[in-house]
Amino acid sequence: MWFKNLHLYRMHEASQLASDQLEPALYEQALRPLSGSEARRVGWVSPAGRGGNRYLHELQGHRLMSMCRQERILPASVVREEVEERVEAIEVAESRKLRRQEKQAIKEQVYEELLPRAFVRTQRVDVWWDVRRNLIGVATSSRKRAEEALDLMRETLGSLKVTPLATQTLPMRAMTTWLADPGSRPADMQIGDQVELKAKGDDGVIRARQVDLDSSDMHEHLVCGRQASKLALGLEGRMTFVLHDDLAIKAIRFDDALIDEANEADDGDDAVARLETDFLLMAQALGESVDRVVEWMGGEAQQYGAGHKDDLLRQEEP
């Protein structure tokens, strides 16, 4: 249940959909079995897995939903080899070279024939919706997968206007300042031991783990003009994480005290109760941590309004 990665989005129109209305809406967009001719399908599933029958868990203003993505894996090399064999057989039999359109038709035929036999890969992506903060967090390392979950939310809700969470100070600038000037670091910030530095030119990327980020060597890199695109940080009593230059939060590790609190909760060996206990503690810690990270960087940028309409991610007008 504990998220490892998170992409964050700001909702610009608060949804008035109550949980008892949202649950049926999620059910309408539930994952259906993948047919033999389909390459991909997405839909909602129970966050509790096979042991649960609810598509939505809401606790103290925090909502948990789970998107499931199924995709047939058909390697291009397999298709190509089959196409080449069929093309060669026809050319030998008919003593002529096939035209490009004929080869394309054979390729489409091979794809349709092999697709039903392809291996199906299933991926689940959890969505945290903080109703009070108008904040959505998608638990994935991939921005593409996060936007896929938002697309499914759009289909479910009918309309969803969001932008990636953004701050007044660009994350790269803020992280570089914290590295270069220890005195600029907020009192509750913990600097970790992992960093990625990028140069303005084409001088490559420097990645370092388990290093002293206040060392003279690190300072030299900054003096030479490199900037921090990833930085390991921590918030005492809450979590440690790697902040990225697009404000994605990855490699999340929650504080031991928080995990202990979850483990000590009396759930009566009920899997759903365990899920909800873990989720609530995690969501509260995430909400507080996101608030602090935004404050560290001068507050939230005002993206939505005149002059910023293009920033919206494929928004649909109601």
C-alpha positions, 0 to 999 in steps of 0.5 A, a space after each residue: 500500500 505504501 507508495 514508492 513514487 508519485 506524480 502530483 497534479 492540481 485540480 482547478 475545479 473542485 468536484 462536487 461528486 460525493 463518494 456514494 455517487 463516485 463509487 457507481 461511476 467507478 464501477 461503470 468504468 471498471 476493468 473488463 476482460 481483455 478480448 482476443 482482438 484488443 491490444 490494451 484496456 484500462 479500467 478501475 479495480 478494487 484497491 483491496 485486490 481480490 479480497 475487496 469489492 469496493 472501488 473507492 475508499 474514502 477516509 477523512 477527505 482522502 480518496 483511494 482508487 486503483 486503475 488497472 492496465 492490461 496490455 498484450 505484449 507482442 514483440 516487434 521482432 516476432 511480427 517482423 520474422 513472420 512477415 519476412 517468412 510469408 513475404 519470401 514464400 509468396 515471392 518465390 511462389 509467384 516469382 515476383 517482388 511484393 509491393 509495399 502495400 502488399 507487405 503492409 497488408 501481410 503485416 496487419 494480417 500477422 498482427 491480427 493472427 498473433 495478438 490473441 496468443 500474446 502474453 498479457 501484462 497487467 499493471 496497477 496504478 493507485 490514485 490518491 485524491 486529496 479532496 480538501 487540498 484539491 490535489 491528485 497524486 498518481 503512484 507511478 514512476 512514469 508521467 505517461 502512466 500518470 496521465 493515462 490514469 487522469 484520462 480514465 478519471 476524465 472518462 469517469 467524471 465527465 470532466 477533469 481540469 488539472 495541471 502538474 503541480 508547480 511552484 514559484 521557484 523552479 525545482 532545479 533552481 531551488 535544489 541547486 541553491 540548497 546544495 550550494 548554500 547550506 544556509 538557504 535550507 529550511 530548518 526541517 529539511 534533511 539533505 540526503 546522499 543522492 544527487 543528479 547534476 546536469 550541465 547547461 551544455 552537452 557535458 553529460 550528467 553526473 549521478 552520485 549515490 551515498 556521497 557527502 553532498 556538502 563535500 568540496 568535490 560537489 561544490 566544484 561541480 556547482 561552481 562549474 555551472 552544473 545544476 541539480 535535476 534530482 536531489 535526495 531530501 527528507 522531512 523528519 518524522 514523515 519520509 525521505 524521497 528523491 525530488 525531481 526537476 518536474 516536481 515528481 517525488 520518487 524513491 519514497 521511504 516513509 519514516 519508521 515511526 509511521 510504519 510502526 504506528 500502522 503495524 500497531 493498529 488493531 485491524 483484527 486481521 481484516 485486509 480491508 481494515 489494514 489497507 485503510 489504516 495504512 492508506 490514511 496514515 500515508 495520505 496524511 503524511 503525504 499531504 503534509 509533506 507536499 505542503 512543506 515541499 511547496 513552501 520550501 520553493 516559495 509557494 505554488 505557482 498560479 498556472 490557471 487562468 488567463 494566459 495559462 489555458 494551454 497548460 491544462 492537460 487535455 482538458 475537456 469542457 463540461 
